[in-house]
Amino acid sequence: MYKVLETGGQLTQKDLIRETSLPSRKVRYALNRLKDEQFLIERHYFIDARQSLYGLITRKPEVIAV
């Protein structure tokens, strides 16, 4: 799921199901796991208010001082 979002940008749950060919339950589970681990951002999909757009949170790499 992470790789699909990484290459596909922001997608709806229906788009993710289509892209991965996974059942909707597995897609929801993966989205919840990514959201719990703070890798995922969920936004309103204004074209269809019943859906949400999912995308990855872009993080800057942490710099470690030596």
mmCIF file as Biopython writes it, N, C-alpha, C and O atoms, coordinates in Angstrom:
data_model
#
loop_
_atom_site.group_PDB
_atom_site.id
_atom_site.type_symbol
_atom_site.label_atom_id
_atom_site.label_alt_id
_atom_site.label_comp_id
_atom_site.label_asym_id
_atom_site.label_entity_id
_atom_site.label_seq_id
_atom_site.pdbx_PDB_ins_code
_atom_site.Cartn_x
_atom_site.Cartn_y
_atom_site.Cartn_z
_atom_site.occupancy
_atom_site.B_iso_or_equiv
_atom_site.auth_seq_id
_atom_site.auth_asym_id
_atom_site.pdbx_PDB_model_num
ATOM 1   N N  . MET A ? 1  ? 0.823   -1.177 0.000  1.0 0.0 1  A 1 
ATOM 2   C CA . MET A ? 1  ? 0.000   0.000  0.000  1.0 0.0 1  A 1 
ATOM 3   C C  . MET A ? 1  ? 0.872   1.247  0.000  1.0 0.0 1  A 1 
ATOM 4   O O  . MET A ? 1  ? 0.588   2.219  -0.700 1.0 0.0 1  A 1 
ATOM 5   N N  . TYR A ? 2  ? 1.938   1.205  0.795  1.0 0.0 2  A 1 
ATOM 6   C CA . TYR A ? 2  ? 2.848   2.352  0.876  1.0 0.0 2  A 1 
ATOM 7   C C  . TYR A ? 2  ? 3.430   2.661  -0.501 1.0 0.0 2  A 1 
ATOM 8   O O  . TYR A ? 2  ? 3.469   3.820  -0.916 1.0 0.0 2  A 1 
ATOM 9   N N  . LYS A ? 3  ? 3.878   1.636  -1.202 1.0 0.0 3  A 1 
ATOM 10  C CA . LYS A ? 3  ? 4.484   1.833  -2.526 1.0 0.0 3  A 1 
ATOM 11  C C  . LYS A ? 3  ? 3.476   2.383  -3.532 1.0 0.0 3  A 1 
ATOM 12  O O  . LYS A ? 3  ? 3.826   3.222  -4.362 1.0 0.0 3  A 1 
ATOM 13  N N  . VAL A ? 4  ? 2.248   1.924  -3.466 1.0 0.0 4  A 1 
ATOM 14  C CA . VAL A ? 4  ? 1.220   2.418  -4.388 1.0 0.0 4  A 1 
ATOM 15  C C  . VAL A ? 4  ? 0.981   3.900  -4.140 1.0 0.0 4  A 1 
ATOM 16  O O  . VAL A ? 4  ? 0.880   4.676  -5.091 1.0 0.0 4  A 1 
ATOM 17  N N  . LEU A ? 5  ? 0.890   4.305  -2.876 1.0 0.0 5  A 1 
ATOM 18  C CA . LEU A ? 5  ? 0.696   5.714  -2.557 1.0 0.0 5  A 1 
ATOM 19  C C  . LEU A ? 5  ? 1.939   6.534  -2.890 1.0 0.0 5  A 1 
ATOM 20  O O  . LEU A ? 5  ? 1.842   7.703  -3.265 1.0 0.0 5  A 1 
ATOM 21  N N  . GLU A ? 6  ? 3.094   5.914  -2.751 1.0 0.0 6  A 1 
ATOM 22  C CA . GLU A ? 6  ? 4.344   6.614  -3.051 1.0 0.0 6  A 1 
ATOM 23  C C  . GLU A ? 6  ? 4.433   6.946  -4.543 1.0 0.0 6  A 1 
ATOM 24  O O  . GLU A ? 6  ? 4.881   8.031  -4.915 1.0 0.0 6  A 1 
ATOM 25  N N  . THR A ? 7  ? 4.011   6.019  -5.381 1.0 0.0 7  A 1 
ATOM 26  C CA . THR A ? 7  ? 4.104   6.241  -6.825 1.0 0.0 7  A 1 
ATOM 27  C C  . THR A ? 7  ? 2.855   6.899  -7.401 1.0 0.0 7  A 1 
ATOM 28  O O  . THR A ? 7  ? 2.935   7.612  -8.402 1.0 0.0 7  A 1 
ATOM 29  N N  . GLY A ? 8  ? 1.701   6.666  -6.775 1.0 0.0 8  A 1 
ATOM 30  C CA . GLY A ? 8  ? 0.449   7.166  -7.331 1.0 0.0 8  A 1 
ATOM 31  C C  . GLY A ? 8  ? -0.012  8.494  -6.783 1.0 0.0 8  A 1 
ATOM 32  O O  . GLY A ? 8  ? -0.966  9.076  -7.298 1.0 0.0 8  A 1 
ATOM 33  N N  . GLY A ? 9  ? 0.644   8.986  -5.749 1.0 0.0 9  A 1 
ATOM 34  C CA . GLY A ? 9  ? 0.205   10.244 -5.149 1.0 0.0 9  A 1 
ATOM 35  C C  . GLY A ? 9  ? -1.024  10.035 -4.289 1.0 0.0 9  A 1 
ATOM 36  O O  . GLY A ? 9  ? -1.162  8.997  -3.642 1.0 0.0 9  A 1 
ATOM 37  N N  . GLN A ? 10 ? -1.918  11.009 -4.274 1.0 0.0 10 A 1 
ATOM 38  C CA . GLN A ? 10 ? -3.127  10.917 -3.468 1.0 0.0 10 A 1 
ATOM 39  C C  . GLN A ? 10 ? -4.194  10.134 -4.215 1.0 0.0 10 A 1 
ATOM 40  O O  . GLN A ? 10 ? -4.507  10.426 -5.369 1.0 0.0 10 A 1 
ATOM 41  N N  . LEU A ? 11 ? -4.747  9.132  -3.537 1.0 0.0 11 A 1 
ATOM 42  C CA . LEU A ? 11 ? -5.744  8.260  -4.149 1.0 0.0 11 A 1 
ATOM 43  C C  . LEU A ? 11 ? -6.909  8.040  -3.196 1.0 0.0 11 A 1 
ATOM 44  O O  . LEU A ? 11 ? -6.758  8.154  -1.980 1.0 0.0 11 A 1 
ATOM 45  N N  . THR A ? 12 ? -8.068  7.724  -3.756 1.0 0.0 12 A 1 
ATOM 46  C CA . THR A ? 12 ? -9.213  7.345  -2.939 1.0 0.0 12 A 1 
ATOM 47  C C  . THR A ? 12 ? -9.106  5.859  -2.606 1.0 0.0 12 A 1 
ATOM 48  O O  . THR A ? 12 ? -8.279  5.142  -3.168 1.0 0.0 12 A 1 
ATOM 49  N N  . GLN A ? 13 ? -9.955  5.412  -1.687 1.0 0.0 13 A 1 
ATOM 50  C CA . GLN A ? 13 ? -9.953  4.001  -1.340 1.0 0.0 13 A 1 
ATOM 51  C C  . GLN A ? 13 ? -10.328 3.149  -2.552 1.0 0.0 13 A 1 
ATOM 52  O O  . GLN A ? 13 ? -9.758  2.076  -2.749 1.0 0.0 13 A 1 
ATOM 53  N N  . LYS A ? 14 ? -11.266 3.608  -3.354 1.0 0.0 14 A 1 
ATOM 54  C CA . LYS A ? 14 ? -11.642 2.872  -4.570 1.0 0.0 14 A 1 
ATOM 55  C C  . LYS A ? 14 ? -10.465 2.761  -5.530 1.0 0.0 14 A 1 
ATOM 56  O O  . LYS A ? 14 ? -10.255 1.715  -6.144 1.0 0.0 14 A 1 
ATOM 57  N N  . ASP A ? 15 ? -9.696  3.842  -5.658 1.0 0.0 15 A 1 
ATOM 58  C CA . ASP A ? 15 ? -8.514  3.813  -6.526 1.0 0.0 15 A 1 
ATOM 59  C C  . ASP A ? 15 ? -7.492  2.806  -6.006 1.0 0.0 15 A 1 
ATOM 60  O O  . ASP A ? 15 ? -6.883  2.072  -6.784 1.0 0.0 15 A 1 
ATOM 61  N N  . LEU A ? 16 ? -7.306  2.775  -4.690 1.0 0.0 16 A 1 
ATOM 62  C CA . LEU A ? 16 ? -6.346  1.843  -4.095 1.0 0.0 16 A 1 
ATOM 63  C C  . LEU A ? 16 ? -6.784  0.397  -4.295 1.0 0.0 16 A 1 
ATOM 64  O O  . LEU A ? 16 ? -5.955  -0.474 -4.560 1.0 0.0 16 A 1 
ATOM 65  N N  . ILE A ? 17 ? -8.068  0.143  -4.169 1.0 0.0 17 A 1 
ATOM 66  C CA . ILE A ? 17 ? -8.584  -1.209 -4.400 1.0 0.0 17 A 1 
ATOM 67  C C  . ILE A ? 17 ? -8.332  -1.615 -5.847 1.0 0.0 17 A 1 
ATOM 68  O O  . ILE A ? 17 ? -7.914  -2.741 -6.120 1.0 0.0 17 A 1 
ATOM 69  N N  . ARG A ? 18 ? -8.586  -0.705 -6.762 1.0 0.0 18 A 1 
ATOM 70  C CA . ARG A ? 18 ? -8.376  -0.983 -8.190 1.0 0.0 18 A 1 
ATOM 71  C C  . ARG A ? 18 ? -6.897  -1.215 -8.490 1.0 0.0 18 A 1 
ATOM 72  O O  . ARG A ? 18 ? -6.549  -2.141 -9.222 1.0 0.0 18 A 1 
ATOM 73  N N  . GLU A ? 19 ? -6.031  -0.382 -7.931 1.0 0.0 19 A 1 
ATOM 74  C CA . GLU A ? 19 ? -4.592  -0.475 -8.211 1.0 0.0 19 A 1 
ATOM 75  C C  . GLU A ? 19 ? -3.963  -1.743 -7.629 1.0 0.0 19 A 1 
ATOM 76  O O  . GLU A ? 19 ? -3.095  -2.351 -8.255 1.0 0.0 19 A 1 
ATOM 77  N N  . THR A ? 20 ? -4.401  -2.140 -6.430 1.0 0.0 20 A 1 
ATOM 78  C CA . THR A ? 20 ? -3.767  -3.266 -5.745 1.0 0.0 20 A 1 
ATOM 79  C C  . THR A ? 20 ? -4.467  -4.596 -5.964 1.0 0.0 20 A 1 
ATOM 80  O O  . THR A ? 20 ? -3.885  -5.651 -5.715 1.0 0.0 20 A 1 
ATOM 81  N N  . SER A ? 21 ? -5.710  -4.557 -6.426 1.0 0.0 21 A 1 
ATOM 82  C CA . SER A ? 21 ? -6.537  -5.765 -6.575 1.0 0.0 21 A 1 
ATOM 83  C C  . SER A ? 21 ? -6.748  -6.479 -5.243 1.0 0.0 21 A 1 
ATOM 84  O O  . SER A ? 21 ? -6.968  -7.690 -5.214 1.0 0.0 21 A 1 
ATOM 85  N N  . LEU A ? 22 ? -6.683  -5.741 -4.153 1.0 0.0 22 A 1 
ATOM 86  C CA . LEU A ? 22 ? -6.921  -6.299 -2.824 1.0 0.0 22 A 1 
ATOM 87  C C  . LEU A ? 22 ? -8.376  -6.074 -2.433 1.0 0.0 22 A 1 
ATOM 88  O O  . LEU A ? 22 ? -9.018  -5.145 -2.923 1.0 0.0 22 A 1 
ATOM 89  N N  . PRO A ? 23 ? -8.898  -6.928 -1.547 1.0 0.0 23 A 1 
ATOM 90  C CA . PRO A ? 23 ? -10.256 -6.700 -1.043 1.0 0.0 23 A 1 
ATOM 91  C C  . PRO A ? 23 ? -10.329 -5.403 -0.235 1.0 0.0 23 A 1 
ATOM 92  O O  . PRO A ? 23 ? -9.332  -4.956 0.333  1.0 0.0 23 A 1 
ATOM 93  N N  . SER A ? 24 ? -11.510 -4.812 -0.191 1.0 0.0 24 A 1 
ATOM 94  C CA . SER A ? 24 ? -11.674 -3.528 0.495  1.0 0.0 24 A 1 
ATOM 95  C C  . SER A ? 24 ? -11.291 -3.615 1.967  1.0 0.0 24 A 1 
ATOM 96  O O  . SER A ? 24 ? -10.753 -2.654 2.516  1.0 0.0 24 A 1 
ATOM 97  N N  . ARG A ? 25 ? -11.554 -4.737 2.612  1.0 0.0 25 A 1 
ATOM 98  C CA . ARG A ? 25 ? -11.210 -4.896 4.025  1.0 0.0 25 A 1 
ATOM 99  C C  . ARG A ? 25 ? -9.702  -4.795 4.245  1.0 0.0 25 A 1 
ATOM 100 O O  . ARG A ? 25 ? -9.263  -4.171 5.211  1.0 0.0 25 A 1 
ATOM 101 N N  . LYS A ? 26 ? -8.905  -5.398 3.366  1.0 0.0 26 A 1 
ATOM 102 C CA . LYS A ? 26 ? -7.447  -5.332 3.503  1.0 0.0 26 A 1 
ATOM 103 C C  . LYS A ? 26 ? -6.924  -3.925 3.234  1.0 0.0 26 A 1 
ATOM 104 O O  . LYS A ? 26 ? -5.979  -3.474 3.881  1.0 0.0 26 A 1 
ATOM 105 N N  . VAL A ? 27 ? -7.540  -3.239 2.283  1.0 0.0 27 A 1 
ATOM 106 C CA . VAL A ? 27 ? -7.137  -1.863 1.987  1.0 0.0 27 A 1 
ATOM 107 C C  . VAL A ? 27 ? -7.434  -0.975 3.189  1.0 0.0 27 A 1 
ATOM 108 O O  . VAL A ? 27 ? -6.591  -0.170 3.584  1.0 0.0 27 A 1 
ATOM 109 N N  . ARG A ? 28 ? -8.629  -1.112 3.780  1.0 0.0 28 A 1 
ATOM 110 C CA . ARG A ? 28 ? -8.972  -0.328 4.974  1.0 0.0 28 A 1 
ATOM 111 C C  . ARG A ? 28 ? -8.009  -0.613 6.116  1.0 0.0 28 A 1 
ATOM 112 O O  . ARG A ? 28 ? -7.575  0.306  6.810  1.0 0.0 28 A 1 
ATOM 113 N N  . TYR A ? 29 ? -7.673  -1.890 6.314  1.0 0.0 29 A 1 
ATOM 114 C CA . TYR A ? 29 ? -6.740  -2.271 7.374  1.0 0.0 29 A 1 
ATOM 115 C C  . TYR A ? 29 ? -5.376  -1.621 7.143  1.0 0.0 29 A 1 
ATOM 116 O O  . TYR A ? 29 ? -4.783  -1.065 8.068  1.0 0.0 29 A 1 
ATOM 117 N N  . ALA A ? 30 ? -4.886  -1.694 5.918  1.0 0.0 30 A 1 
ATOM 118 C CA . ALA A ? 30 ? -3.578  -1.106 5.603  1.0 0.0 30 A 1 
ATOM 119 C C  . ALA A ? 30 ? -3.602  0.409  5.792  1.0 0.0 30 A 1 
ATOM 120 O O  . ALA A ? 30 ? -2.643  0.980  6.311  1.0 0.0 30 A 1 
ATOM 121 N N  . LEU A ? 31 ? -4.684  1.065  5.377  1.0 0.0 31 A 1 
ATOM 122 C CA . LEU A ? 31 ? -4.794  2.513  5.556  1.0 0.0 31 A 1 
ATOM 123 C C  . LEU A ? 31 ? -4.812  2.878  7.037  1.0 0.0 31 A 1 
ATOM 124 O O  . LEU A ? 31 ? -4.170  3.845  7.447  1.0 0.0 31 A 1 
ATOM 125 N N  . ASN A ? 32 ? -5.541  2.112  7.835  1.0 0.0 32 A 1 
ATOM 126 C CA . ASN A ? 32 ? -5.575  2.380  9.277  1.0 0.0 32 A 1 
ATOM 127 C C  . ASN A ? 32 ? -4.214  2.184  9.917  1.0 0.0 32 A 1 
ATOM 128 O O  . ASN A ? 32 ? -3.820  2.964  10.784 1.0 0.0 32 A 1 
ATOM 129 N N  . ARG A ? 33 ? -3.489  1.153  9.503  1.0 0.0 33 A 1 
ATOM 130 C CA . ARG A ? 33 ? -2.135  0.927  10.043 1.0 0.0 33 A 1 
ATOM 131 C C  . ARG A ? 33 ? -1.203  2.072  9.679  1.0 0.0 33 A 1 
ATOM 132 O O  . ARG A ? 33 ? -0.448  2.552  10.524 1.0 0.0 33 A 1 
ATOM 133 N N  . LEU A ? 34 ? -1.252  2.512  8.427  1.0 0.0 34 A 1 
ATOM 134 C CA . LEU A ? 34 ? -0.407  3.626  7.996  1.0 0.0 34 A 1 
ATOM 135 C C  . LEU A ? 34 ? -0.780  4.912  8.727  1.0 0.0 34 A 1 
ATOM 136 O O  . LEU A ? 34 ? 0.091   5.714  9.063  1.0 0.0 34 A 1 
ATOM 137 N N  . LYS A ? 35 ? -2.070  5.106  8.972  1.0 0.0 35 A 1 
ATOM 138 C CA . LYS A ? 35 ? -2.508  6.302  9.689  1.0 0.0 35 A 1 
ATOM 139 C C  . LYS A ? 35 ? -2.062  6.243  11.154 1.0 0.0 35 A 1 
ATOM 140 O O  . LYS A ? 35 ? -1.628  7.252  11.711 1.0 0.0 35 A 1 
ATOM 141 N N  . ASP A ? 36 ? -2.167  5.065  11.778 1.0 0.0 36 A 1 
ATOM 142 C CA . ASP A ? 36 ? -1.732  4.892  13.168 1.0 0.0 36 A 1 
ATOM 143 C C  . ASP A ? 36 ? -0.241  5.158  13.331 1.0 0.0 36 A 1 
ATOM 144 O O  . ASP A ? 36 ? 0.191   5.696  14.350 1.0 0.0 36 A 1 
ATOM 145 N N  . GLU A ? 37 ? 0.539   4.781  12.330 1.0 0.0 37 A 1 
ATOM 146 C CA . GLU A ? 37 ? 1.991   4.976  12.377 1.0 0.0 37 A 1 
ATOM 147 C C  . GLU A ? 37 ? 2.403   6.352  11.862 1.0 0.0 37 A 1 
ATOM 148 O O  . GLU A ? 37 ? 3.594   6.644  11.750 1.0 0.0 37 A 1 
ATOM 149 N N  . GLN A ? 38 ? 1.428   7.189  11.551 1.0 0.0 38 A 1 
ATOM 150 C CA . GLN A ? 38 ? 1.624   8.571  11.108 1.0 0.0 38 A 1 
ATOM 151 C C  . GLN A ? 38 ? 2.402   8.682  9.794  1.0 0.0 38 A 1 
ATOM 152 O O  . GLN A ? 38 ? 3.242   9.565  9.620  1.0 0.0 38 A 1 
ATOM 153 N N  . PHE A ? 39 ? 2.095   7.759  8.874  1.0 0.0 39 A 1 
ATOM 154 C CA . PHE A ? 39 ? 2.651   7.821  7.524  1.0 0.0 39 A 1 
ATOM 155 C C  . PHE A ? 39 ? 1.633   8.357  6.532  1.0 0.0 39 A 1 
ATOM 156 O O  . PHE A ? 39 ? 1.980   8.671  5.394  1.0 0.0 39 A 1 
ATOM 157 N N  . LEU A ? 40 ? 0.379   8.464  6.956  1.0 0.0 40 A 1 
ATOM 158 C CA . LEU A ? 40 ? -0.719  8.721  6.041  1.0 0.0 40 A 1 
ATOM 159 C C  . LEU A ? 40 ? -1.482  9.969  6.447  1.0 0.0 40 A 1 
ATOM 160 O O  . LEU A ? 40 ? -1.694  10.235 7.630  1.0 0.0 40 A 1 
ATOM 161 N N  . ILE A ? 41 ? -1.887  10.722 5.446  1.0 0.0 41 A 1 
ATOM 162 C CA . ILE A ? 41 ? -2.767  11.868 5.674  1.0 0.0 41 A 1 
ATOM 163 C C  . ILE A ? 41 ? -4.064  11.615 4.915  1.0 0.0 41 A 1 
ATOM 164 O O  . ILE A ? 41 ? -4.053  11.143 3.778  1.0 0.0 41 A 1 
ATOM 165 N N  . GLU A ? 42 ? -5.179  11.935 5.562  1.0 0.0 42 A 1 
ATOM 166 C CA . GLU A ? 42 ? -6.500  11.751 4.965  1.0 0.0 42 A 1 
ATOM 167 C C  . GLU A ? 42 ? -7.119  13.126 4.746  1.0 0.0 42 A 1 
ATOM 168 O O  . GLU A ? 42 ? -7.191  13.939 5.668  1.0 0.0 42 A 1 
ATOM 169 N N  . ARG A ? 43 ? -7.558  13.376 3.534  1.0 0.0 43 A 1 
ATOM 170 C CA . ARG A ? 43 ? -8.148  14.672 3.184  1.0 0.0 43 A 1 
ATOM 171 C C  . ARG A ? 43 ? -9.529  14.465 2.579  1.0 0.0 43 A 1 
ATOM 172 O O  . ARG A ? 43 ? -9.855  13.381 2.096  1.0 0.0 43 A 1 
ATOM 173 N N  . HIS A ? 44 ? -10.331 15.518 2.615  1.0 0.0 44 A 1 
ATOM 174 C CA . HIS A ? 44 ? -11.654 15.461 1.992  1.0 0.0 44 A 1 
ATOM 175 C C  . HIS A ? 44 ? -11.494 15.441 0.474  1.0 0.0 44 A 1 
ATOM 176 O O  . HIS A ? 44 ? -10.642 16.133 -0.084 1.0 0.0 44 A 1 
ATOM 177 N N  . TYR A ? 45 ? -12.307 14.654 -0.167 1.0 0.0 45 A 1 
ATOM 178 C CA . TYR A ? 45 ? -12.338 14.559 -1.624 1.0 0.0 45 A 1 
ATOM 179 C C  . TYR A ? 45 ? -13.546 15.361 -2.086 1.0 0.0 45 A 1 
ATOM 180 O O  . TYR A ? 45 ? -14.677 14.879 -2.027 1.0 0.0 45 A 1 
ATOM 181 N N  . PHE A ? 46 ? -13.307 16.578 -2.544 1.0 0.0 46 A 1 
ATOM 182 C CA . PHE A ? 46 ? -14.388 17.509 -2.828 1.0 0.0 46 A 1 
ATOM 183 C C  . PHE A ? 46 ? -15.233 17.107 -4.034 1.0 0.0 46 A 1 
ATOM 184 O O  . PHE A ? 46 ? -16.377 17.546 -4.152 1.0 0.0 46 A 1 
ATOM 185 N N  . ILE A ? 47 ? -14.702 16.296 -4.916 1.0 0.0 47 A 1 
ATOM 186 C CA . ILE A ? 47 ? -15.473 15.838 -6.073 1.0 0.0 47 A 1 
ATOM 187 C C  . ILE A ? 47 ? -16.598 14.904 -5.624 1.0 0.0 47 A 1 
ATOM 188 O O  . ILE A ? 47 ? -17.702 14.949 -6.165 1.0 0.0 47 A 1 
ATOM 189 N N  . ASP A ? 48 ? -16.311 14.060 -4.632 1.0 0.0 48 A 1 
ATOM 190 C CA . ASP A ? 48 ? -17.308 13.144 -4.075 1.0 0.0 48 A 1 
ATOM 191 C C  . ASP A ? 48 ? -17.147 13.157 -2.560 1.0 0.0 48 A 1 
ATOM 192 O O  . ASP A ? 48 ? -16.224 12.540 -2.028 1.0 0.0 48 A 1 
ATOM 193 N N  . ALA A ? 49 ? -18.032 13.849 -1.869 1.0 0.0 49 A 1 
ATOM 194 C CA . ALA A ? 49 ? -17.906 14.049 -0.421 1.0 0.0 49 A 1 
ATOM 195 C C  . ALA A ? 49 ? -18.007 12.750 0.372  1.0 0.0 49 A 1 
ATOM 196 O O  . ALA A ? 49 ? -17.693 12.736 1.562  1.0 0.0 49 A 1 
ATOM 197 N N  . ARG A ? 50 ? -18.433 11.671 -0.250 1.0 0.0 50 A 1 
ATOM 198 C CA . ARG A ? 50 ? -18.519 10.384 0.454  1.0 0.0 50 A 1 
ATOM 199 C C  . ARG A ? 50 ? -17.159 9.708  0.575  1.0 0.0 50 A 1 
ATOM 200 O O  . ARG A ? 50 ? -17.009 8.757  1.341  1.0 0.0 50 A 1 
ATOM 201 N N  . GLN A ? 51 ? -16.180 10.184 -0.163 1.0 0.0 51 A 1 
ATOM 202 C CA . GLN A ? 51 ? -14.864 9.554  -0.180 1.0 0.0 51 A 1 
ATOM 203 C C  . GLN A ? 51 ? -13.809 10.469 0.426  1.0 0.0 51 A 1 
ATOM 204 O O  . GLN A ? 51 ? -14.039 11.661 0.631  1.0 0.0 51 A 1 
ATOM 205 N N  . SER A ? 52 ? -12.667 9.894  0.702  1.0 0.0 52 A 1 
ATOM 206 C CA . SER A ? 52 ? -11.514 10.650 1.187  1.0 0.0 52 A 1 
ATOM 207 C C  . SER A ? 52 ? -10.336 10.389 0.268  1.0 0.0 52 A 1 
ATOM 208 O O  . SER A ? 52 ? -10.271 9.360  -0.404 1.0 0.0 52 A 1 
ATOM 209 N N  . LEU A ? 53 ? -9.408  11.331 0.246  1.0 0.0 53 A 1 
ATOM 210 C CA . LEU A ? 53 ? -8.142  11.148 -0.471 1.0 0.0 53 A 1 
ATOM 211 C C  . LEU A ? 53 ? -7.084  10.764 0.541  1.0 0.0 53 A 1 
ATOM 212 O O  . LEU A ? 53 ? -7.010  11.343 1.625  1.0 0.0 53 A 1 
ATOM 213 N N  . TYR A ? 54 ? -6.272  9.795  0.188  1.0 0.0 54 A 1 
ATOM 214 C CA . TYR A ? 54 ? -5.198  9.343  1.060  1.0 0.0 54 A 1 
ATOM 215 C C  . TYR A ? 54 ? -3.866  9.611  0.386  1.0 0.0 54 A 1 
ATOM 216 O O  . TYR A ? 54 ? -3.704  9.375  -0.811 1.0 0.0 54 A 1 
ATOM 217 N N  . GLY A ? 55 ? -2.927  10.098 1.153  1.0 0.0 55 A 1 
ATOM 218 C CA . GLY A ? 55 ? -1.591  10.361 0.644  1.0 0.0 55 A 1 
ATOM 219 C C  . GLY A ? 55 ? -0.575  10.183 1.752  1.0 0.0 55 A 1 
ATOM 220 O O  . GLY A ? 55 ? -0.925  10.141 2.931  1.0 0.0 55 A 1 
ATOM 221 N N  . LEU A ? 56 ? 0.666   10.079 1.371  1.0 0.0 56 A 1 
ATOM 222 C CA . LEU A ? 56 ? 1.733   9.902  2.355  1.0 0.0 56 A 1 
ATOM 223 C C  . LEU A ? 56 ? 2.170   11.242 2.910  1.0 0.0 56 A 1 
ATOM 224 O O  . LEU A ? 56 ? 2.188   12.250 2.203  1.0 0.0 56 A 1 
ATOM 225 N N  . ILE A ? 57 ? 2.519   11.238 4.174  1.0 0.0 57 A 1 
ATOM 226 C CA . ILE A ? 57 ? 3.074   12.432 4.802  1.0 0.0 57 A 1 
ATOM 227 C C  . ILE A ? 57 ? 4.536   12.499 4.405  1.0 0.0 57 A 1 
ATOM 228 O O  . ILE A ? 57 ? 5.292   11.553 4.626  1.0 0.0 57 A 1 
ATOM 229 N N  . THR A ? 58 ? 4.926   13.602 3.828  1.0 0.0 58 A 1 
ATOM 230 C CA . THR A ? 58 ? 6.324   13.756 3.435  1.0 0.0 58 A 1 
ATOM 231 C C  . THR A ? 58 ? 7.102   14.286 4.624  1.0 0.0 58 A 1 
ATOM 232 O O  . THR A ? 58 ? 6.754   15.310 5.212  1.0 0.0 58 A 1 
ATOM 233 N N  . ARG A ? 59 ? 8.135   13.589 4.957  1.0 0.0 59 A 1 
ATOM 234 C CA . ARG A ? 59 ? 8.978   13.965 6.089  1.0 0.0 59 A 1 
ATOM 235 C C  . ARG A ? 59 ? 10.378  14.250 5.587  1.0 0.0 59 A 1 
ATOM 236 O O  . ARG A ? 59 ? 10.888  13.581 4.688  1.0 0.0 59 A 1 
ATOM 237 N N  . LYS A ? 60 ? 10.978  15.247 6.184  1.0 0.0 60 A 1 
ATOM 238 C CA . LYS A ? 60 ? 12.372  15.521 5.868  1.0 0.0 60 A 1 
ATOM 239 C C  . LYS A ? 60 ? 13.230  14.536 6.653  1.0 0.0 60 A 1 
ATOM 240 O O  . LYS A ? 60 ? 12.912  14.216 7.798  1.0 0.0 60 A 1 
ATOM 241 N N  . PRO A ? 61 ? 14.304  14.055 6.055  1.0 0.0 61 A 1 
ATOM 242 C CA . PRO A ? 61 ? 15.168  13.132 6.786  1.0 0.0 61 A 1 
ATOM 243 C C  . PRO A ? 61 ? 15.773  13.818 8.007  1.0 0.0 61 A 1 
ATOM 244 O O  . PRO A ? 61 ? 16.172  14.981 7.960  1.0 0.0 61 A 1 
ATOM 245 N N  . GLU A ? 62 ? 15.828  13.067 9.088  1.0 0.0 62 A 1 
ATOM 246 C CA . GLU A ? 62 ? 16.400  13.616 10.311 1.0 0.0 62 A 1 
ATOM 247 C C  . GLU A ? 62 ? 17.915  13.702 10.186 1.0 0.0 62 A 1 
ATOM 248 O O  . GLU A ? 62 ? 18.566  12.776 9.702  1.0 0.0 62 A 1 
ATOM 249 N N  . VAL A ? 63 ? 18.461  14.820 10.626 1.0 0.0 63 A 1 
ATOM 250 C CA . VAL A ? 63 ? 19.905  15.022 10.587 1.0 0.0 63 A 1 
ATOM 251 C C  . VAL A ? 63 ? 20.453  14.710 11.972 1.0 0.0 63 A 1 
ATOM 252 O O  . VAL A ? 63 ? 19.989  15.243 12.979 1.0 0.0 63 A 1 
ATOM 253 N N  . ILE A ? 64 ? 21.430  13.854 11.997 1.0 0.0 64 A 1 
ATOM 254 C CA . ILE A ? 64 ? 22.041  13.471 13.268 1.0 0.0 64 A 1 
ATOM 255 C C  . ILE A ? 64 ? 23.380  14.176 13.380 1.0 0.0 64 A 1 
ATOM 256 O O  . ILE A ? 64 ? 24.254  14.017 12.528 1.0 0.0 64 A 1 
ATOM 257 N N  . ALA A ? 65 ? 23.529  14.956 14.440 1.0 0.0 65 A 1 
ATOM 258 C CA . ALA A ? 65 ? 24.788  15.675 14.667 1.0 0.0 65 A 1 
ATOM 259 C C  . ALA A ? 65 ? 25.831  14.701 15.195 1.0 0.0 65 A 1 
ATOM 260 O O  . ALA A ? 65 ? 25.548  13.872 16.060 1.0 0.0 65 A 1 
ATOM 261 N N  . VAL A ? 66 ? 27.029  14.815 14.664 1.0 0.0 66 A 1 
ATOM 262 C CA . VAL A ? 66 ? 28.107  13.922 15.086 1.0 0.0 66 A 1 
ATOM 263 C C  . VAL A ? 66 ? 29.087  14.688 15.929 1.0 0.0 66 A 1 
ATOM 264 O O  . VAL A ? 66 ? 30.078  14.124 16.392 1.0 0.0 66 A 1 
#
